[in-house]
Amino acid sequence: MTIANRPGAPEGPATVEQPRLDFFRRPGAMTTAGRYAARLDALPRDVAALARIAQGLAIHEFMVSAYGVTVPAERKEESHIRALDRMLDRILAEDVRPLTEAREPRERLVGACNHFAVLLVGMLRAKGIPARARWGFASYFNPPFFEDHVLGEYWNAGQMRWVRVDAQLDEVFRRASKITFDPLDVPHDRFLIAGDAWGLCRAGQADPEKFGIFKGDLRGLWFIAGSLVKDIAALNKMEMLPWDVWGAMPEPGAELPRDQVRFFDRLAALTRAPDQFFEEIRRLYEADDRLRVPATVYNAVRKQAEPV
């Protein structure tokens, strides 16, 4: 295995066929602005500026105290909003000013990592910039653990590569988490996509019990397998909630039988090279009920089935 293909290694310059870039340039079901399209049209076509705009619109539910605010318990229900247009409904109901004007922390959408990712990816696609969300694990929140996380990446045409951007990491978040890298170009060893995490654990180079989420101390190979399903969905432009469950996602703590391990081995290989295997990822997602997001998913936080 060459260094360029090792899990966590940054990708070098690559050639991506135009139809594949066009797929990620167009909004999907979760990133369509709907009646707010004109609002997104008015935004700048600059990645750094769009990341700052997302930071001024949302606040992470687990970090509100770092901003010196509290939010009513009922507003934490906002974290269950999935789609961009619904997020904008809530944001603009609170404050009708242009999206470029940062809201006070207590007036921002109360969300989680996926809300920042959906906001960023939706705005990038609205500006015609190929973008996609990627599910995986961040090493920078709770070392030595790799915490469940999702961020956005966009196609940098000048550098001919996908660049990972963590729009969640504003100045307050960077200071609290002691972030020293550039959130506009997240190193691939600081955020591991689910396929890389799976590959490292399967090769015995990482401990699966280090991968998961601090809330409930849910960790293990089964958790990484669920993240692979979410990453496949995101590569098909279905960006779901972190706690949405469907299809092939294992039960918490499940021991994976050999046939399931082989299935997830395949998903990991595909998602580690999504441009190379673009058509196969699309075909597999559309054909396999274990992967395709159904009309109804299980919300593991609310403990109920919900329409998508």
Helices and strands as residue ranges (DSSP letters): G 3-5, H 18-25, G 34-36, H 37-41, H 47-55, E 58-60, G 64-67, G 73-80, H 84-94, G 105-107, E 109-111, H 113-126, E 131-138, E 146-156, E 161-165, H 171-177, E 191-193, H 194-202, G 208-210, E 211-213, E 218-219, H 221-234, E 244-245, H 258-271, H 278-287, E 296-299, E 304-307
